[in-house]
């Protein structure tokens, strides 16, 4: 739906509220999304990034020191 299209947004809300199956699909997707961004999952992604940086950046910094 186009940004700012209040009528389309209103109609979409009515469609969801009138269709129990569609509402359930949105509800299930919301829980799945919340799990994807849970504290544990976000921390695990950060930890992976930091571990990768620990493995890669020392060599890059050393190379940059000798190149400079």
Protein Blocks (a to p, Z undefined) as FASTA:
>chain_A
ZZhilklmmmmmmmmmmmmklmmmmmmmmmmmmmmmgmklmmmmmmmmmmmmmmmmmmmm
mmmmmmZZ
